[in-house]
Amino acid sequence: MENVNPPSVGKNITYYRKKKNMSMDDLSKRSGVSKSMLSQIEQGKSNPTVVTVWKIARSLDVNIQKLLESSDDTPIEVIRKEDMPITLSEDKLCSINIKSPVHMTDNLELYHLIFKPHGINKSAAHFPDTEEFLTVLKGQLRVIVGEHSKVINTGDTARYRADETHDIENISDEESEAFLVVWFPNK
């Protein structure tokens, strides 16, 4: 995904400061950055150093990336279809459309899965305590986790541990479709 707009550091700082109900004076005291410097940064009149942004991010209790994200004056991030990578399962019968932004992959991954008849997506164990949430949009899938399996029908959602080997299999003679959320709570 290509960003054509430079980061809106000042706007982002203002947004998170107000979201936390902090005055500029409060932020100055917590971060060690002078109130006049904060004012210049928020107004876009000064480009802060990485260290300054880091101090402000820590004081706001937000990831530094949040302050460096580009903005087109809206807090809505859009990933265009043409920018989303697509991979295939081992058997080449399941296309895996990656829907999550790269910066989220430490905690959350989103996928749109399209299975040809009898296609299967085999997965190795993820990090400890990882869970998956599978919602079937069309068709019928079987989720297999270790020695256990369940059939999931159109409209159903399954939640299961993904910290052991697990498979998702299209058990129908028709194409099946699903959304998959992978959650890494302790990664």
C-alpha positions in Angstrom: 0.0 0.0 0.0 1.6 3.3 -1.1 1.1 6.4 1.0 1.3 9.6 -0.9 0.6 11.9 2.0 3.4 12.7 4.5 2.7 11.7 8.2 0.4 14.1 10.0 2.3 13.9 13.3 0.9 17.2 14.7 -2.7 16.2 13.9 -2.1 12.7 15.3 -0.7 14.1 18.5 -3.6 16.5 18.9 -6.1 13.7 18.2 -4.6 11.3 20.9 -4.0 14.1 23.4 -7.7 15.2 23.2 -8.8 11.5 23.2 -7.0 11.1 26.5 -8.5 14.4 27.8 -5.0 15.9 28.3 -4.1 19.6 28.0 -1.0 20.6 26.2 0.4 21.5 29.6 -0.3 18.0 30.9 1.4 16.4 27.9 4.4 18.8 28.3 4.9 17.8 31.9 4.6 14.0 31.1 6.8 14.0 28.0 9.5 16.6 28.9 8.8 18.4 25.6 8.2 22.1 26.1 4.7 23.4 25.7 5.8 25.8 22.9 7.5 23.0 21.0 4.3 20.9 21.3 2.2 23.8 20.0 4.5 24.2 17.0 4.4 20.4 16.3 0.6 20.3 16.6 0.2 23.2 14.3 2.5 21.6 11.7 5.1 24.5 12.1 7.9 22.2 13.3 9.1 18.7 12.4 10.0 16.8 15.6 12.9 14.5 15.9 12.3 10.8 16.3 13.2 11.0 20.0 10.7 13.8 20.5 7.9 11.8 18.9 9.0 8.8 21.0 8.7 10.8 24.2 5.3 12.1 23.2 4.0 8.6 22.2 5.1 7.2 25.5 3.4 10.0 27.4 0.2 9.4 25.4 0.5 5.6 25.9 0.3 5.0 22.1 2.6 3.2 19.7 4.9 5.6 17.9 3.6 4.2 14.6 0.2 5.8 15.5 1.7 9.2 15.6 3.6 8.7 12.3 0.7 7.4 10.2 -0.4 9.4 7.2 -3.7 11.0 7.2 -6.1 12.5 4.6 -8.0 14.2 7.4 -9.9 11.1 8.3 -9.2 8.3 10.9 -10.3 5.7 8.4 -7.6 3.5 6.9 -8.4 1.9 3.5 -6.5 -0.9 1.9 -7.4 -1.1 -1.7 -8.3 -4.4 -3.3 -5.4 -4.2 -5.7 -3.0 -3.7 -2.8 -4.0 -6.9 -1.0 -1.8 -9.9 -1.5 -3.2 -13.3 -2.5 -1.6 -16.6 -1.8 -2.7 -20.2 -2.4 -3.0 -23.2 -0.2 -0.7 -26.2 -0.7 -3.3 -28.0 -2.9 -3.9 -24.8 -4.9 -7.6 -25.1 -4.2 -7.9 -22.3 -1.7 -7.1 -18.7 -2.4 -6.1 -16.7 0.7 -6.7 -12.9 0.3 -4.8 -11.0 3.0 -7.1 -8.2 4.3 -5.2 -6.9 7.3 -2.8 -3.9 7.3 0.9 -4.9 7.8 1.2 -2.9 11.0 -1.5 -5.0 12.7 0.1 -8.4 12.1 1.5 -8.5 15.7 -2.0 -8.9 17.1 -4.5 -9.6 14.4 -4.7 -11.0 10.8 -7.7 -10.9 8.5 -8.3 -13.2 5.6 -10.9 -13.8 2.9 -10.8 -17.5 1.9 -12.2 -18.9 -1.3 -12.2 -22.7 -1.5 -12.7 -24.7 -4.7 -14.7 -28.0 -4.1 -12.8 -30.2 -1.6 -10.0 -27.7 -1.2 -8.1 -27.6 2.1 -6.0 -25.1 3.9 -3.5 -26.7 6.2 -1.9 -24.6 8.9 1.0 -25.3 11.3 0.6 -24.3 14.9 0.8 -20.5 15.6 2.1 -18.8 18.8 0.8 -20.1 22.2 -2.8 -19.0 22.9 -3.5 -17.9 19.3 -7.2 -18.2 18.4 -8.9 -18.2 15.0 -12.5 -17.1 14.2 -13.9 -18.5 11.0 -17.2 -17.2 9.6 -18.6 -19.1 6.6 -20.1 -16.8 4.0 -21.0 -19.5 1.5 -20.9 -23.3 1.5 -19.8 -25.8 4.2 -16.4 -26.1 5.8 -14.9 -28.5 8.3 -12.5 -27.2 10.9 -10.0 -29.8 12.2 -7.9 -29.0 15.2 -5.7 -31.9 16.3 -8.0 -34.8 16.8 -11.2 -32.7 16.9 -13.4 -31.5 14.0 -16.6 -29.6 13.5 -18.7 -28.8 10.4 -19.4 -25.1 9.9 -22.3 -24.0 7.7 -23.2 -20.8 5.9 -23.6 -18.0 8.5 -21.9 -20.0 11.3 -18.8 -18.8 13.1 -16.3 -21.1 14.8 -13.7 -20.1 17.4 -10.8 -22.5 18.0 -7.3 -22.6 19.3 -4.7 -22.3 16.6 -1.6 -23.0 18.6 -1.6 -26.6 17.3 -1.9 -27.9 13.7 -5.3 -27.1 12.2 -7.0 -27.4 8.8 -10.0 -25.8 7.1 -11.6 -28.1 4.5 -14.4 -27.5 2.0 -16.5 -30.6 2.3 -18.9 -29.7 -0.4 -19.0 -30.1 -4.2 -19.5 -26.3 -4.5 -17.2 -23.3 -4.0 -17.1 -22.2 -0.3 -16.1 -18.8 1.1 -15.2 -17.6 4.5 -13.7 -14.8 6.6 -10.9 -15.8 9.0 -9.6 -13.7 11.9 -6.4 -14.8 13.5 -5.8 -13.3 17.0 -2.4 -13.4 18.7 -3.2 -12.2 22.2 0.3 -12.6 23.6 2.6 -12.2 20.6 
